[in-house]
Amino acid sequence: MHRIIALILLVLAGSFQAQAASDGASLYARNCAACHGENGGGGLGVPLSLPSFLATASNDYLHKTIRLGRPGRVMPTSALPDAAIDAIVRHIRGWNKAPAPHFSATPVKGNAAHGRALYIVQCAACHGAGGEGGKGTGVTFSRPRDFPIMAPALNNPGFLAAASDRMIKKALMNGREGTPMTSFLKKGLKERDIDDIVSFIRGYEKTSIPRQAVVLETEQAVLTVDSPYDLKATIENVKQAASSNNFIFIREQPLSHGLVPAGHEDPRQHIIYFCNFSMLTRR
């Protein structure tokens, strides 16, 4: 099931003025705000401006998350240049005056078998029995969430590549104030218990990728249609058609954006991202 549709427009008209990579606010508005909120307050995506989130999210984690996305979830991978991603990270970091956290790369060692038992009791209700993440799309969209904030997928190659053991441990120890996730220490767990849960979560890397996180590879869904309109009118017509069919517009950009130096994108080739949220949890 396709969860996000990217429509590529190849037309012989129109122009595009490249964004400066240093303009993190504009880049965020263009690439992130539709899901995470204009000011990072969340929506379909998790709230990014929460001090409790930023206290456990390193710049490296944010950068890798933007680059790798979350396969099988709403968040796509990004082809933006590293400089542009760094600008977005700086913009996100600017919502909190506290310095960015840094985590050691030293793995957390624990008893994964015990961690699994603790995960079932402490984590599965929100993050899924198999770490697949919360279901739903948010109260403002077509399918209600199970919780006020949709819990992220932990058994996901994007998350596991971006999050270090030490970051996961700190999140479990501190909780996320402003979300349903409370400190596991306050729940009565010991630090060694948290180490066990981290070891269990890290063990997802050694298992096969869950079906919902496998990227669909096919060319059968490609449609080619000649537009009688110029580029600007074609883009607006596609956006309107998407909205009329319960799709939400994500973003529009030149097809080669991020793949060539800024200012050298082909103005005749554009890509539009939109998604039908009612399809998100279908299997």
DRENPA-3360 file (N, C-alpha, C; in nm, 2 decimals, always signed):
BEGIN
1 = MHRIIALI = +0.09/-0.12/+0.00/+0.00/+0.00/+0.00/+0.09/+0.12/+0.00 ~ +0.07/+0.21/-0.10/+0.14/+0.34/-0.10/+0.09/+0.43/+0.01 ~ +0.18/+0.48/+0.09/+0.14/+0.57/+0.20/+0.16/+0.72/+0.16 ~ +0.27/+0.74/+0.09/+0.29/+0.88/+0.04/+0.31/+0.87/-0.11 ~ +0.24/+0.96/-0.18/+0.25/+0.97/-0.32/+0.33/+1.09/-0.36 ~ +0.43/+1.07/-0.45/+0.51/+1.17/-0.50/+0.48/+1.18/-0.65 ~ +0.42/+1.29/-0.69/+0.39/+1.31/-0.83/+0.49/+1.40/-0.90 ~ +0.55/+1.35/-1.00/+0.66/+1.43/-1.08/+0.60/+1.49/-1.20;
9 = LLVLAGSF = +0.62/+1.62/-1.21/+0.57/+1.70/-1.33/+0.69/+1.73/-1.42 ~ +0.68/+1.69/-1.54/+0.78/+1.72/-1.64/+0.72/+1.81/-1.74 ~ +0.74/+1.94/-1.73/+0.67/+2.03/-1.82/+0.78/+2.13/-1.87 ~ +0.74/+2.21/-1.97/+0.84/+2.30/-2.03/+0.81/+2.44/-2.00 ~ +0.78/+2.47/-1.88/+0.75/+2.61/-1.84/+0.78/+2.62/-1.69 ~ +0.78/+2.75/-1.65/+0.80/+2.78/-1.50/+0.94/+2.81/-1.47 ~ +0.96/+2.85/-1.34/+1.09/+2.88/-1.29/+1.09/+2.86/-1.14 ~ +1.21/+2.86/-1.08/+1.22/+2.83/-0.94/+1.34/+2.91/-0.89;
17 = QAQAASDG = +1.32/+2.98/-0.78/+1.43/+3.05/-0.71/+1.48/+2.97/-0.59 ~ +1.60/+2.92/-0.60/+1.66/+2.83/-0.50/+1.66/+2.90/-0.36 ~ +1.64/+2.82/-0.26/+1.65/+2.87/-0.12/+1.79/+2.86/-0.07 ~ +1.83/+2.96/+0.00/+1.96/+2.95/+0.06/+1.96/+2.85/+0.17 ~ +2.07/+2.77/+0.17/+2.08/+2.66/+0.27/+2.08/+2.71/+0.41 ~ +2.12/+2.84/+0.43/+2.14/+2.90/+0.56/+2.00/+2.94/+0.62 ~ +1.90/+2.94/+0.54/+1.77/+2.99/+0.58/+1.69/+2.87/+0.64 ~ +1.72/+2.84/+0.77/+1.66/+2.72/+0.83/+1.51/+2.74/+0.85;
25 = ASLYARNC = +1.47/+2.86/+0.88/+1.32/+2.88/+0.90/+1.24/+2.85/+0.78 ~ +1.29/+2.90/+0.66/+1.22/+2.88/+0.54/+1.23/+2.73/+0.50 ~ +1.34/+2.67/+0.52/+1.36/+2.53/+0.49/+1.27/+2.44/+0.57 ~ +1.26/+2.48/+0.70/+1.17/+2.40/+0.79/+1.02/+2.42/+0.75 ~ +0.99/+2.54/+0.72/+0.85/+2.57/+0.67/+0.81/+2.49/+0.55 ~ +0.91/+2.47/+0.46/+0.88/+2.41/+0.33/+0.88/+2.25/+0.35 ~ +0.97/+2.20/+0.44/+0.99/+2.06/+0.44/+0.93/+1.99/+0.56 ~ +0.90/+2.06/+0.67/+0.87/+2.00/+0.80/+0.74/+2.04/+0.86;
33 = AACHGENG = +0.70/+2.17/+0.84/+0.59/+2.23/+0.91/+0.46/+2.16/+0.89 ~ +0.44/+2.10/+0.77/+0.31/+2.04/+0.74/+0.28/+1.93/+0.84 ~ +0.38/+1.86/+0.89/+0.35/+1.75/+0.98/+0.39/+1.79/+1.13 ~ +0.49/+1.87/+1.15/+0.54/+1.89/+1.28/+0.49/+2.03/+1.34 ~ +0.42/+2.10/+1.26/+0.37/+2.23/+1.30/+0.46/+2.35/+1.27 ~ +0.40/+2.46/+1.25/+0.48/+2.58/+1.21/+0.58/+2.61/+1.31 ~ +0.55/+2.60/+1.44/+0.64/+2.63/+1.55/+0.68/+2.51/+1.62 ~ +0.68/+2.39/+1.56/+0.72/+2.27/+1.62/+0.63/+2.21/+1.72;
41 = GGGLGVPL = +0.50/+2.25/+1.72/+0.41/+2.20/+1.82/+0.35/+2.07/+1.80 ~ +0.39/+2.01/+1.68/+0.34/+1.88/+1.65/+0.21/+1.88/+1.57 ~ +0.17/+1.77/+1.52/+0.04/+1.75/+1.44/+0.04/+1.61/+1.41 ~ +0.06/+1.58/+1.28/+0.08/+1.44/+1.24/+0.21/+1.39/+1.30 ~ +0.31/+1.47/+1.29/+0.44/+1.43/+1.34/+0.46/+1.47/+1.49 ~ +0.56/+1.42/+1.55/+0.58/+1.45/+1.70/+0.62/+1.59/+1.72 ~ +0.58/+1.65/+1.83/+0.62/+1.79/+1.86/+0.77/+1.80/+1.88 ~ +0.83/+1.89/+1.81/+0.98/+1.90/+1.81/+1.03/+2.01/+1.90;
49 = SLPSFLAT = +0.94/+2.10/+1.94/+0.98/+2.22/+2.02/+0.97/+2.19/+2.17 ~ +0.92/+2.07/+2.21/+0.92/+2.04/+2.35/+1.06/+2.04/+2.41 ~ +1.08/+2.11/+2.52/+1.21/+2.11/+2.59/+1.25/+1.96/+2.63 ~ +1.15/+1.88/+2.66/+1.19/+1.74/+2.70/+1.23/+1.66/+2.58 ~ +1.19/+1.70/+2.46/+1.24/+1.63/+2.34/+1.38/+1.68/+2.31 ~ +1.39/+1.81/+2.30/+1.52/+1.86/+2.26/+1.63/+1.83/+2.36 ~ +1.59/+1.80/+2.49/+1.69/+1.77/+2.59/+1.75/+1.63/+2.56 ~ +1.68/+1.54/+2.48/+1.73/+1.41/+2.46/+1.76/+1.39/+2.31;
57 = ASNDYLHK = +1.74/+1.49/+2.23/+1.77/+1.47/+2.08/+1.89/+1.55/+2.04 ~ +2.00/+1.48/+2.01/+2.12/+1.54/+1.97/+2.11/+1.60/+1.83 ~ +2.20/+1.68/+1.79/+2.20/+1.74/+1.66/+2.22/+1.63/+1.56 ~ +2.31/+1.53/+1.59/+2.33/+1.42/+1.50/+2.21/+1.34/+1.48 ~ +2.13/+1.32/+1.59/+2.00/+1.24/+1.58/+1.91/+1.32/+1.48 ~ +1.89/+1.45/+1.50/+1.80/+1.53/+1.42/+1.85/+1.52/+1.27 ~ +1.98/+1.54/+1.25/+2.03/+1.53/+1.11/+2.00/+1.40/+1.05 ~ +2.03/+1.29/+1.12/+2.01/+1.16/+1.06/+1.86/+1.13/+1.04;
65 = TIRLGRPG = +1.78/+1.18/+1.13/+1.64/+1.16/+1.12/+1.58/+1.23/+0.99 ~ +1.63/+1.35/+0.97/+1.58/+1.42/+0.84/+1.64/+1.35/+0.72 ~ +1.76/+1.31/+0.72/+1.82/+1.24/+0.61/+1.75/+1.10/+0.58 ~ +1.74/+1.02/+0.68/+1.69/+0.88/+0.66/+1.54/+0.87/+0.66 ~ +1.47/+0.96/+0.73/+1.33/+0.95/+0.74/+1.29/+0.83/+0.83 ~ +1.17/+0.78/+0.81/+1.12/+0.66/+0.88/+1.05/+0.57/+0.78 ~ +1.12/+0.48/+0.72/+1.06/+0.39/+0.62/+0.93/+0.33/+0.67 ~ +0.83/+0.33/+0.59/+0.70/+0.27/+0.62/+0.61/+0.37/+0.70;
73 = RVMPTSAL = +0.67/+0.48/+0.75/+0.59/+0.58/+0.82/+0.56/+0.70/+0.73 ~ +0.51/+0.80/+0.78/+0.48/+0.92/+0.70/+0.61/+0.99/+0.66 ~ +0.71/+1.00/+0.74/+0.83/+1.08/+0.72/+0.92/+1.02/+0.61 ~ +0.93/+1.09/+0.50/+1.02/+1.04/+0.39/+1.16/+1.07/+0.41 ~ +1.25/+1.00/+0.33/+1.39/+1.04/+0.33/+1.40/+1.18/+0.27 ~ +1.52/+1.24/+0.29/+1.54/+1.37/+0.23/+1.67/+1.37/+0.14 ~ +1.66/+1.44/+0.03/+1.77/+1.46/-0.06/+1.83/+1.60/-0.04 ~ +1.79/+1.67/+0.06/+1.85/+1.80/+0.08/+2.00/+1.79/+0.11;
81 = PDAAIDAI = +2.08/+1.89/+0.07/+2.22/+1.89/+0.10/+2.24/+1.89/+0.25 ~ +2.36/+1.85/+0.29/+2.39/+1.85/+0.44/+2.38/+1.98/+0.50 ~ +2.42/+2.09/+0.42/+2.42/+2.22/+0.47/+2.27/+2.27/+0.50 ~ +2.18/+2.22/+0.41/+2.04/+2.26/+0.43/+1.98/+2.19/+0.55 ~ +2.02/+2.06/+0.57/+1.97/+1.99/+0.68/+2.02/+2.05/+0.81 ~ +2.15/+2.08/+0.81/+2.21/+2.15/+0.93/+2.14/+2.28/+0.96 ~ +2.10/+2.35/+0.86/+2.02/+2.48/+0.88/+1.89/+2.45/+0.95 ~ +1.82/+2.34/+0.91/+1.69/+2.30/+0.97/+1.72/+2.26/+1.12;
89 = VRHIRGWN = +1.82/+2.19/+1.14/+1.86/+2.14/+1.28/+1.88/+2.27/+1.37 ~ +1.95/+2.37/+1.31/+1.98/+2.49/+1.39/+1.85/+2.56/+1.42 ~ +1.76/+2.56/+1.33/+1.63/+2.63/+1.35/+1.55/+2.55/+1.46 ~ +1.55/+2.42/+1.45/+1.48/+2.34/+1.55/+1.54/+2.37/+1.69 ~ +1.68/+2.37/+1.69/+1.75/+2.38/+1.82/+1.72/+2.52/+1.88 ~ +1.69/+2.62/+1.80/+1.67/+2.75/+1.84/+1.54/+2.77/+1.93 ~ +1.45/+2.66/+1.93/+1.33/+2.67/+2.01/+1.36/+2.64/+2.16 ~ +1.49/+2.60/+2.19/+1.52/+2.57/+2.33/+1.66/+2.64/+2.36;
97 = KAPAPHFS = +1.67/+2.71/+2.47/+1.79/+2.78/+2.50/+1.90/+2.68/+2.55 ~ +1.86/+2.57/+2.60/+1.96/+2.47/+2.65/+2.05/+2.42/+2.54 ~ +2.17/+2.39/+2.57/+2.26/+2.34/+2.47/+2.22/+2.21/+2.42 ~ +2.27/+2.17/+2.30/+2.23/+2.04/+2.25/+2.30/+1.93/+2.33 ~ +2.23/+1.82/+2.35/+2.30/+1.71/+2.42/+2.40/+1.64/+2.34 ~ +2.49/+1.58/+2.40/+2.59/+1.49/+2.33/+2.59/+1.36/+2.40 ~ +2.60/+1.25/+2.32/+2.59/+1.12/+2.38/+2.71/+1.04/+2.33 ~ +2.76/+0.96/+2.42/+2.87/+0.87/+2.39/+2.82/+0.76/+2.29;
105 = ATPVKGNA = +2.91/+0.71/+2.21/+2.87/+0.60/+2.12/+2.88/+0.46/+2.18 ~ +2.93/+0.46/+2.31/+2.94/+0.33/+2.38/+2.81/+0.26/+2.39 ~ +2.80/+0.14/+2.34/+2.67/+0.07/+2.35/+2.63/+0.05/+2.50 ~ +2.50/+0.04/+2.52/+2.44/+0.01/+2.65/+2.44/-0.15/+2.66 ~ +2.49/-0.20/+2.77/+2.48/-0.35/+2.78/+2.38/-0.39/+2.89 ~ +2.29/-0.47/+2.85/+2.18/-0.52/+2.94/+2.14/-0.65/+2.90 ~ +2.04/-0.70/+2.97/+1.98/-0.83/+2.95/+1.86/-0.81/+2.86 ~ +1.88/-0.84/+2.73/+1.77/-0.82/+2.63/+1.65/-0.90/+2.66;
113 = AHGRALYI = +1.66/-1.02/+2.71/+1.55/-1.11/+2.74/+1.46/-1.05/+2.85 ~ +1.53/-1.00/+2.95/+1.45/-0.93/+3.06/+1.39/-0.80/+3.00 ~ +1.47/-0.73/+2.91/+1.42/-0.61/+2.85/+1.29/-0.63/+2.77 ~ +1.29/-0.75/+2.71/+1.17/-0.78/+2.63/+1.04/-0.79/+2.72 ~ +1.06/-0.85/+2.83/+0.95/-0.87/+2.93/+0.90/-0.73/+2.98 ~ +1.00/-0.64/+3.01/+0.97/-0.51/+3.05/+0.91/-0.43/+2.94 ~ +0.95/-0.44/+2.82/+0.90/-0.37/+2.71/+0.75/-0.40/+2.69 ~ +0.71/-0.53/+2.70/+0.57/-0.57/+2.68/+0.48/-0.50/+2.78;
121 = VQCAACHG = +0.53/-0.48/+2.91/+0.45/-0.42/+3.01/+0.46/-0.27/+3.00 ~ +0.57/-0.21/+2.98/+0.59/-0.07/+2.99/+0.58/+0.01/+2.86 ~ +0.60/-0.05/+2.75/+0.62/+0.02/+2.62/+0.52/-0.02/+2.51 ~ +0.48/-0.14/+2.51/+0.40/-0.19/+2.40/+0.27/-0.12/+2.37 ~ +0.21/-0.08/+2.48/+0.08/-0.01/+2.47/+0.08/+0.11/+2.38 ~ +0.19/+0.18/+2.38/+0.21/+0.30/+2.30/+0.29/+0.27/+2.17 ~ +0.40/+0.20/+2.18/+0.49/+0.18/+2.07/+0.47/+0.06/+1.99 ~ +0.37/-0.02/+2.03/+0.33/-0.14/+1.95/+0.41/-0.26/+2.01;
129 = AGGEGGKG = +0.34/-0.38/+2.00/+0.40/-0.50/+2.05/+0.53/-0.54/+1.98 ~ +0.54/-0.50/+1.85/+0.66/-0.53/+1.77/+0.74/-0.40/+1.74 ~ +0.71/-0.29/+1.82/+0.79/-0.17/+1.80/+0.75/-0.09/+1.68 ~ +0.63/-0.12/+1.62/+0.59/-0.06/+1.50/+0.54/+0.08/+1.51 ~ +0.52/+0.13/+1.63/+0.47/+0.26/+1.65/+0.33/+0.27/+1.67 ~ +0.28/+0.39/+1.72/+0.14/+0.42/+1.74/+0.06/+0.42/+1.61 ~ -0.07/+0.40/+1.62/-0.16/+0.40/+1.50/-0.24/+0.52/+1.49 ~ -0.28/+0.56/+1.37/-0.37/+0.67/+1.36/-0.29/+0.79/+1.30;
137 = TGVTFSRP = -0.36/+0.90/+1.27/-0.30/+1.01/+1.20/-0.32/+1.14/+1.27 ~ -0.39/+1.14/+1.38/-0.41/+1.27/+1.45/-0.55/+1.31/+1.45 ~ -0.59/+1.38/+1.55/-0.74/+1.42/+1.57/-0.78/+1.52/+1.46 ~ -0.69/+1.58/+1.40/-0.73/+1.68/+1.30/-0.74/+1.62/+1.16 ~ -0.70/+1.49/+1.14/-0.70/+1.43/+1.01/-0.81/+1.33/+1.00 ~ -0.80/+1.24/+0.91/-0.91/+1.15/+0.88/-0.92/+1.03/+0.97 ~ -0.82/+1.00/+1.05/-0.83/+0.88/+1.14/-0.78/+0.92/+1.28 ~ -0.85/+0.90/+1.38/-0.81/+0.95/+1.52/-0.69/+0.87/+1.57;
145 = RDFPIMAP = -0.61/+0.93/+1.65/-0.50/+0.86/+1.71/-0.54/+0.78/+1.83 ~ -0.45/+0.69/+1.87/-0.48/+0.61/+1.99/-0.45/+0.70/+2.11 ~ -0.35/+0.79/+2.10/-0.31/+0.87/+2.21/-0.29/+1.02/+2.16 ~ -0.28/+1.11/+2.25/-0.27/+1.25/+2.21/-0.15/+1.28/+2.12 ~ -0.04/+1.20/+2.14/+0.07/+1.21/+2.05/+0.10/+1.07/+2.00 ~ +0.12/+1.06/+1.86/+0.14/+0.93/+1.81/+0.28/+0.88/+1.84 ~ +0.29/+0.77/+1.91/+0.42/+0.72/+1.95/+0.50/+0.68/+1.83 ~ +0.63/+0.71/+1.83/+0.71/+0.68/+1.71/+0.74/+0.53/+1.71;
153 = ALNNPGFL = +0.78/+0.48/+1.59/+0.82/+0.34/+1.57/+0.96/+0.32/+1.62 ~ +0.98/+0.22/+1.70/+1.12/+0.19/+1.75/+1.19/+0.08/+1.67 ~ +1.10/-0.01/+1.61/+1.16/-0.11/+1.53/+1.15/-0.06/+1.38 ~ +1.24/+0.04/+1.36/+1.24/+0.11/+1.23/+1.38/+0.14/+1.19 ~ +1.43/+0.10/+1.07/+1.57/+0.12/+1.04/+1.61/+0.27/+1.05 ~ +1.52/+0.36/+1.02/+1.56/+0.51/+1.03/+1.58/+0.55/+1.17 ~ +1.49/+0.50/+1.26/+1.51/+0.54/+1.40/+1.64/+0.47/+1.46 ~ +1.66/+0.34/+1.43/+1.77/+0.27/+1.49/+1.90/+0.32/+1.44;
161 = AAASDRMI = +1.91/+0.37/+1.32/+2.03/+0.43/+1.26/+2.06/+0.57/+1.32 ~ +1.95/+0.64/+1.36/+1.97/+0.78/+1.41/+1.99/+0.78/+1.56 ~ +1.93/+0.70/+1.64/+1.93/+0.71/+1.78/+2.04/+0.62/+1.84 ~ +2.12/+0.68/+1.93/+2.22/+0.60/+2.00/+2.16/+0.53/+2.12 ~ +2.23/+0.43/+2.17/+2.18/+0.37/+2.29/+2.17/+0.47/+2.41 ~ +2.27/+0.56/+2.42/+2.27/+0.65/+2.53/+2.15/+0.75/+2.52 ~ +2.11/+0.79/+2.40/+2.00/+0.87/+2.38/+1.87/+0.81/+2.42 ~ +1.85/+0.68/+2.38/+1.73/+0.61/+2.41/+1.73/+0.59/+2.56;
169 = KKALMNGR = +1.84/+0.56/+2.63/+1.84/+0.55/+2.77/+1.80/+0.67/+2.84 ~ +1.85/+0.79/+2.80/+1.82/+0.91/+2.86/+1.67/+0.94/+2.85 ~ +1.61/+0.91/+2.73/+1.47/+0.94/+2.71/+1.39/+0.85/+2.80 ~ +1.43/+0.73/+2.82/+1.36/+0.64/+2.92/+1.37/+0.69/+3.06 ~ +1.49/+0.73/+3.10/+1.51/+0.78/+3.23/+1.44/+0.91/+3.26 ~ +1.44/+1.00/+3.17/+1.38/+1.13/+3.19/+1.23/+1.14/+3.15 ~ +1.19/+1.05/+3.06/+1.06/+1.07/+3.01/+1.05/+1.19/+2.91 ~ +0.93/+1.21/+2.87/+0.91/+1.33/+2.78/+0.79/+1.41/+2.83;
177 = EGTPMTSF = +0.83/+1.51/+2.92/+0.72/+1.59/+2.97/+0.64/+1.66/+2.86 ~ +0.51/+1.66/+2.87/+0.43/+1.71/+2.76/+0.38/+1.61/+2.67 ~ +0.41/+1.48/+2.70/+0.37/+1.37/+2.63/+0.32/+1.26/+2.73 ~ +0.25/+1.15/+2.68/+0.22/+1.05/+2.78/+0.33/+0.97/+2.84 ~ +0.46/+0.99/+2.78/+0.57/+0.91/+2.83/+0.63/+0.98/+2.95 ~ +0.63/+0.90/+3.07/+0.68/+0.95/+3.19/+0.82/+0.88/+3.22 ~ +0.89/+0.93/+3.31/+1.02/+0.87/+3.35/+1.00/+0.73/+3.40 ~ +1.08/+0.64/+3.34/+1.07/+0.50/+3.39/+1.13/+0.48/+3.53;
185 = LKKGLKER = +1.21/+0.57/+3.57/+1.26/+0.57/+3.71/+1.15/+0.60/+3.80 ~ +1.06/+0.70/+3.76/+0.94/+0.73/+3.85/+0.84/+0.62/+3.85 ~ +0.85/+0.53/+3.75/+0.76/+0.41/+3.75/+0.81/+0.30/+3.84 ~ +0.93/+0.32/+3.89/+0.98/+0.22/+3.99/+1.09/+0.13/+3.93 ~ +1.12/+0.16/+3.80/+1.23/+0.07/+3.74/+1.37/+0.12/+3.79 ~ +1.46/+0.03/+3.78/+1.60/+0.07/+3.82/+1.68/+0.09/+3.69 ~ +1.79/+0.16/+3.70/+1.87/+0.19/+3.59/+1.91/+0.06/+3.51 ~ +1.93/-0.05/+3.58/+1.97/-0.17/+3.51/+1.85/-0.23/+3.43;
193 = DIDDIVSF = +1.73/-0.20/+3.48/+1.61/-0.24/+3.40/+1.60/-0.16/+3.27 ~ +1.63/-0.03/+3.28/+1.63/+0.06/+3.16/+1.74/+0.01/+3.06 ~ +1.86/-0.03/+3.11/+1.96/-0.09/+3.02/+1.91/-0.21/+2.95 ~ +1.83/-0.29/+3.02/+1.78/-0.41/+2.96/+1.68/-0.38/+2.85 ~ +1.59/-0.27/+2.87/+1.50/-0.23/+2.76/+1.57/-0.18/+2.64 ~ +1.68/-0.10/+2.67/+1.76/-0.04/+2.56/+1.82/-0.16/+2.48 ~ +1.87/-0.26/+2.55/+1.94/-0.37/+2.48/+1.83/-0.44/+2.39 ~ +1.71/-0.46/+2.45/+1.61/-0.52/+2.37/+1.57/-0.44/+2.24;
201 = IRGYEKTS = +1.56/-0.31/+2.26/+1.52/-0.23/+2.14/+1.64/-0.23/+2.04 ~ +1.76/-0.23/+2.08/+1.87/-0.23/+1.99/+1.88/-0.37/+1.92 ~ +1.82/-0.47/+1.98/+1.82/-0.60/+1.92/+1.73/-0.61/+1.79 ~ +1.65/-0.51/+1.78/+1.56/-0.50/+1.65/+1.65/-0.50/+1.53 ~ +1.77/-0.44/+1.54/+1.86/-0.43/+1.43/+1.90/-0.57/+1.38 ~ +1.90/-0.67/+1.46/+1.94/-0.81/+1.42/+1.83/-0.89/+1.37 ~ +1.71/-0.83/+1.37/+1.60/-0.91/+1.31/+1.56/-0.85/+1.17 ~ +1.48/-0.92/+1.10/+1.45/-0.88/+0.97/+1.36/-0.75/+0.98;
209 = IPRQAVVL = +1.37/-0.66/+0.88/+1.29/-0.54/+0.88/+1.14/-0.57/+0.88 ~ +1.07/-0.51/+0.97/+0.92/-0.54/+0.97/+0.86/-0.50/+0.84 ~ +0.75/-0.58/+0.80/+0.69/-0.56/+0.67/+0.65/-0.41/+0.65 ~ +0.60/-0.35/+0.75/+0.55/-0.21/+0.74/+0.66/-0.11/+0.71 ~ +0.79/-0.15/+0.73/+0.90/-0.06/+0.71/+0.98/-0.09/+0.58 ~ +0.93/-0.19/+0.51/+1.00/-0.22/+0.38/+0.95/-0.12/+0.28 ~ +1.05/-0.06/+0.21/+1.02/+0.04/+0.11/+0.97/-0.04/-0.02 ~ +0.86/+0.00/-0.07/+0.80/-0.06/-0.19/+0.88/-0.02/-0.31;
217 = ETEQAVLT = +0.92/-0.11/-0.39/+0.99/-0.08/-0.51/+0.92/-0.14/-0.63 ~ +0.86/-0.05/-0.71/+0.78/-0.09/-0.82/+0.77/+0.03/-0.92 ~ +0.76/-0.01/-1.05/+0.73/+0.10/-1.15/+0.59/+0.09/-1.21 ~ +0.51/+0.00/-1.15/+0.38/-0.03/-1.21/+0.28/+0.09/-1.18 ~ +0.32/+0.17/-1.08/+0.22/+0.28/-1.04/+0.25/+0.41/-1.12 ~ +0.34/+0.41/-1.21/+0.38/+0.53/-1.29/+0.28/+0.56/-1.39 ~ +0.22/+0.68/-1.39/+0.13/+0.73/-1.49/+0.18/+0.85/-1.56 ~ +0.17/+0.85/-1.69/+0.21/+0.97/-1.77/+0.09/+1.04/-1.83;
225 = VDSPYDLK = +0.08/+1.17/-1.80/-0.03/+1.24/-1.86/+0.02/+1.38/-1.91 ~ -0.02/+1.41/-2.03/+0.02/+1.54/-2.08/-0.08/+1.65/-2.03 ~ -0.02/+1.76/-1.98/-0.10/+1.87/-1.93/-0.11/+1.98/-2.03 ~ -0.24/+2.03/-2.05/-0.26/+2.14/-2.15/-0.22/+2.27/-2.09 ~ -0.18/+2.27/-1.96/-0.16/+2.40/-1.89/-0.01/+2.42/-1.87 ~ +0.02/+2.55/-1.83/+0.16/+2.58/-1.80/+0.20/+2.52/-1.67 ~ +0.33/+2.53/-1.63/+0.37/+2.47/-1.51/+0.30/+2.52/-1.38 ~ +0.28/+2.65/-1.37/+0.22/+2.70/-1.25/+0.07/+2.65/-1.24;
233 = ATIENVKQ = +0.00/+2.66/-1.34/-0.14/+2.61/-1.34/-0.15/+2.46/-1.32 ~ -0.06/+2.38/-1.38/-0.06/+2.24/-1.36/-0.03/+2.20/-1.21 ~ +0.06/+2.27/-1.15/+0.09/+2.24/-1.01/-0.03/+2.27/-0.92 ~ -0.09/+2.39/-0.94/-0.21/+2.43/-0.86/-0.33/+2.33/-0.89 ~ -0.34/+2.28/-1.01/-0.45/+2.19/-1.04/-0.43/+2.06/-0.97 ~ -0.30/+2.01/-0.97/-0.27/+1.89/-0.90/-0.30/+1.90/-0.75 ~ -0.26/+2.01/-0.69/-0.28/+2.03/-0.55/-0.43/+2.03/-0.52 ~ -0.51/+2.10/-0.60/-0.65/+2.10/-0.58/-0.71/+1.96/-0.59;
241 = AASSNNFI = -0.67/+1.89/-0.69/-0.72/+1.75/-0.72/-0.69/+1.66/-0.60 ~ -0.57/+1.68/-0.54/-0.52/+1.60/-0.43/-0.61/+1.63/-0.31 ~ -0.63/+1.76/-0.28/-0.71/+1.80/-0.17/-0.86/+1.75/-0.18 ~ -0.91/+1.75/-0.30/-1.05/+1.71/-0.33/-1.07/+1.56/-0.30 ~ -0.96/+1.48/-0.30/-0.97/+1.34/-0.28/-0.91/+1.29/-0.15 ~ -0.91/+1.38/-0.05/-0.87/+1.35/+0.09/-0.72/+1.33/+0.10 ~ -0.65/+1.39/+0.01/-0.50/+1.39/+0.02/-0.46/+1.53/+0.08 ~ -0.36/+1.53/+0.16/-0.30/+1.65/+0.22/-0.17/+1.68/+0.15;
249 = FIREQPLS = -0.16/+1.81/+0.11/-0.04/+1.85/+0.04/+0.08/+1.86/+0.14 ~ +0.19/+1.80/+0.10/+0.31/+1.80/+0.19/+0.41/+1.91/+0.14 ~ +0.46/+1.90/+0.02/+0.55/+2.00/-0.03/+0.56/+1.98/-0.18 ~ +0.62/+2.09/-0.24/+0.64/+2.09/-0.39/+0.78/+2.15/-0.41 ~ +0.86/+2.09/-0.50/+1.00/+2.13/-0.52/+1.04/+2.09/-0.66 ~ +1.15/+2.14/-0.71/+1.21/+2.09/-0.83/+1.26/+1.95/-0.81 ~ +1.24/+1.87/-0.91/+1.28/+1.73/-0.90/+1.42/+1.71/-0.86 ~ +1.51/+1.79/-0.90/+1.66/+1.77/-0.88/+1.70/+1.85/-0.75;
257 = HGLVPAGH = +1.61/+1.91/-0.68/+1.64/+1.98/-0.56/+1.72/+1.90/-0.46 ~ +1.84/+1.95/-0.42/+1.92/+1.87/-0.33/+2.02/+1.78/-0.40 ~ +2.00/+1.75/-0.53/+2.08/+1.66/-0.60/+2.19/+1.74/-0.69 ~ +2.16/+1.86/-0.71/+2.25/+1.95/-0.79/+2.28/+2.08/-0.70 ~ +2.38/+2.15/-0.74/+2.41/+2.28/-0.66/+2.29/+2.37/-0.67 ~ +2.26/+2.44/-0.56/+2.15/+2.53/-0.55/+2.16/+2.63/-0.66 ~ +2.04/+2.65/-0.72/+2.03/+2.74/-0.84/+2.05/+2.68/-0.97 ~ +2.08/+2.55/-0.97/+2.10/+2.48/-1.10/+2.00/+2.37/-1.12;
265 = EDPRQHII = +1.89/+2.37/-1.05/+1.78/+2.28/-1.07/+1.71/+2.30/-1.20 ~ +1.66/+2.20/-1.26/+1.59/+2.21/-1.39/+1.45/+2.27/-1.36 ~ +1.42/+2.39/-1.40/+1.29/+2.45/-1.37/+1.17/+2.38/-1.44 ~ +1.20/+2.29/-1.53/+1.09/+2.22/-1.60/+1.05/+2.09/-1.54 ~ +1.12/+2.05/-1.43/+1.09/+1.92/-1.37/+1.06/+1.95/-1.22 ~ +0.94/+1.92/-1.18/+0.90/+1.95/-1.04/+0.83/+1.82/-0.98 ~ +0.84/+1.81/-0.85/+0.78/+1.70/-0.78/+0.69/+1.75/-0.67 ~ +0.57/+1.68/-0.66/+0.47/+1.72/-0.56/+0.45/+1.60/-0.47;
273 = YFCNFSML = +0.46/+1.62/-0.33/+0.43/+1.52/-0.24/+0.30/+1.54/-0.17 ~ +0.22/+1.44/-0.17/+0.09/+1.44/-0.10/+0.05/+1.31/-0.05 ~ -0.03/+1.30/+0.05/-0.06/+1.17/+0.12/-0.21/+1.16/+0.16 ~ -0.26/+1.04/+0.15/-0.40/+1.02/+0.19/-0.39/+0.95/+0.33 ~ -0.42/+1.02/+0.44/-0.39/+0.96/+0.57/-0.49/+0.85/+0.61 ~ -0.60/+0.84/+0.54/-0.69/+0.72/+0.57/-0.62/+0.59/+0.53 ~ -0.52/+0.59/+0.45/-0.45/+0.47/+0.41/-0.34/+0.43/+0.50 ~ -0.30/+0.51/+0.60/-0.18/+0.49/+0.67/-0.17/+0.36/+0.74;
281 = TRR = -0.28/+0.32/+0.81/-0.27/+0.20/+0.89/-0.34/+0.08/+0.82 ~ -0.36/+0.09/+0.69/-0.41/-0.03/+0.62/-0.30/-0.12/+0.59 ~ -0.33/-0.25/+0.59/-0.23/-0.35/+0.56/-0.27/-0.43/+0.44;
% end
